[in-house]
């Protein structure tokens, strides 16, 4: 097996990883903004959970995006197994938590809409739905990052 060379597609230090991290940060930020700006999200625990997890995912993704940019600029991908394991576990944990947050928020939104909007103004429910959708997209990108990095570790 090749012990040197470039990082695999989507592994930390590659352009694919940078794209995934930028997408994660953008989707997480959008979910956070749709849920928290001008909306009373704190009335529902699932929405508070979504805001908390997206608030954790934004700095995680931005930090790893900076590492990816540095690795690309100096043309030296990250090859430290311990660091890669931390990235995989961090991505895996945040992926599961973001899926849980997006799913629970979507369920609460569904219940709110089931009451024919009596508990949720149409404009407010649309923002909740957009936030949940962006959280699902963030989960998808985080899960992809975790799988790419796990695949990279396994192939080493």
KOLLO-13823 format. One line per 5 residues: number of its first residue (from 1); for each residue x, y negated, z negated of C-alpha. Coordinates in nm, 3 decimals, always signed. Example, Ala and Ser with C-alpha at 12.3 -4.5 7.8 and 13.67 -1.06 7.14 Angstrom:
BEGIN
1 = +1.230/+0.450/-0.780  +1.367/+0.106/-0.714
***
This chain:
BEGIN
1 = +0.000/+0.000/+0.000  +0.103/-0.355/+0.067  +0.215/-0.519/-0.259  +0.286/-0.860/-0.106  +0.132/-1.077/+0.158
6 = -0.187/-1.274/+0.145  -0.493/-1.229/-0.070  -0.781/-1.025/+0.063  -1.087/-1.194/+0.207  -1.271/-1.368/-0.076
11 = -1.003/-1.286/-0.336  -0.869/-1.568/-0.552  -0.619/-1.775/-0.356  -0.784/-1.732/-0.016  -0.991/-1.966/+0.199
16 = -1.287/-1.731/+0.160  -1.268/-1.762/-0.216  -1.248/-2.139/-0.188  -1.565/-2.140/+0.023  -1.744/-1.917/-0.227
21 = -1.635/-2.134/-0.520  -1.745/-2.456/-0.350  -2.080/-2.292/-0.271  -2.115/-2.175/-0.632  -2.038/-2.520/-0.768
26 = -2.276/-2.688/-0.524  -2.566/-2.447/-0.589  -2.512/-2.452/-0.966  -2.495/-2.831/-0.969  -2.810/-2.853/-0.759
31 = -2.994/-2.610/-0.990  -2.879/-2.814/-1.287  -2.986/-3.143/-1.131  -3.327/-3.020/-1.014  -3.398/-2.879/-1.357
36 = -3.266/-3.152/-1.581  -3.298/-3.492/-1.409  -3.634/-3.648/-1.486  -3.787/-3.316/-1.591  -3.881/-3.195/-1.937
41 = -3.715/-2.855/-1.905  -3.664/-2.813/-2.280  -4.030/-2.710/-2.324  -3.948/-2.359/-2.197  -3.668/-2.138/-2.326
46 = -3.602/-1.984/-1.983  -3.537/-2.330/-1.838  -3.299/-2.412/-2.126  -3.118/-2.084/-2.056  -3.090/-2.174/-1.686
51 = -2.945/-2.516/-1.768  -2.695/-2.362/-2.011  -2.573/-2.096/-1.766  -2.551/-2.335/-1.472  -2.364/-2.573/-1.704
56 = -2.110/-2.295/-1.766  -2.089/-2.192/-1.402  -2.006/-2.540/-1.268  -1.673/-2.583/-1.454  -1.582/-2.215/-1.398
61 = -1.632/-2.249/-1.023  -1.461/-2.588/-1.002  -1.157/-2.463/-1.194  -1.121/-2.158/-0.973  -1.174/-2.374/-0.662
66 = -0.880/-2.590/-0.774  -0.670/-2.275/-0.822  -0.771/-2.162/-0.473  -0.677/-2.500/-0.324  -0.340/-2.490/-0.495
71 = -0.278/-2.132/-0.381  -0.367/-2.224/-0.023  -0.152/-2.539/-0.025  +0.159/-2.365/-0.160  +0.081/-2.050/+0.039
76 = +0.120/-1.834/-0.267  -0.193/-1.636/-0.352  -0.257/-1.531/-0.708  -0.117/-1.179/-0.758  -0.111/-1.149/-1.138
81 = -0.323/-0.844/-1.230  -0.416/-0.975/-1.578  -0.540/-1.305/-1.439  -0.730/-1.128/-1.163  -0.898/-0.906/-1.424
86 = -1.006/-1.214/-1.622  -1.148/-1.370/-1.305  -1.338/-1.050/-1.219  -1.481/-1.014/-1.569  -1.569/-1.386/-1.585
91 = -1.741/-1.370/-1.247  -1.920/-1.049/-1.343  -2.049/-1.188/-1.674  -2.155/-1.521/-1.522  -2.315/-1.337/-1.232
96 = -2.531/-1.127/-1.465  -2.619/-1.429/-1.677  -2.708/-1.642/-1.374  -2.929/-1.364/-1.237  -3.102/-1.339/-1.575
101 = -3.148/-1.716/-1.592  -3.279/-1.743/-1.236  -3.515/-1.448/-1.282  -3.654/-1.567/-1.614  -3.704/-1.918/-1.476
106 = -3.879/-1.781/-1.169  -4.107/-1.574/-1.395  -4.198/-1.879/-1.605  -4.266/-2.078/-1.289  -4.489/-1.799/-1.163
111 = -4.685/-1.801/-1.489  -4.718/-2.180/-1.475  -4.846/-2.164/-1.119  -5.082/-1.877/-1.205  -5.280/-2.117/-1.419
116 = -5.354/-2.315/-1.100  -5.115/-2.589/-1.193  -5.294/-2.684/-1.514  -4.965/-2.659/-1.707  -4.742/-2.791/-1.433
121 = -4.783/-3.089/-1.202  -4.724/-2.992/-0.836  -4.419/-3.215/-0.803  -4.273/-3.078/-1.127  -4.331/-2.714/-1.027
126 = -4.162/-2.779/-0.691  -3.851/-2.901/-0.873  -3.858/-2.598/-1.100  -3.886/-2.372/-0.794  -3.597/-2.548/-0.618
131 = -3.386/-2.510/-0.930  -3.460/-2.138/-0.954  -3.386/-2.094/-0.583  -3.049/-2.267/-0.617  -2.973/-2.053/-0.922
136 = -3.043/-1.738/-0.717  -2.808/-1.864/-0.443  -2.545/-1.936/-0.707  -2.588/-1.583/-0.842  -2.544/-1.438/-0.494
141 = -2.219/-1.628/-0.438  -2.087/-1.541/-0.785  -2.167/-1.173/-0.738  -1.990/-1.181/-0.400  -1.682/-1.340/-0.559
146 = -1.677/-1.077/-0.830  -1.706/-0.793/-0.580  -1.437/-0.935/-0.349  -1.196/-0.977/-0.640  -1.275/-0.632/-0.778
151 = -1.215/-0.485/-0.432  -0.884/-0.673/-0.414  -0.772/-0.537/-0.754  -0.876/-0.184/-0.662  -0.683/-0.199/-0.333
156 = -0.359/-0.307/-0.505
***
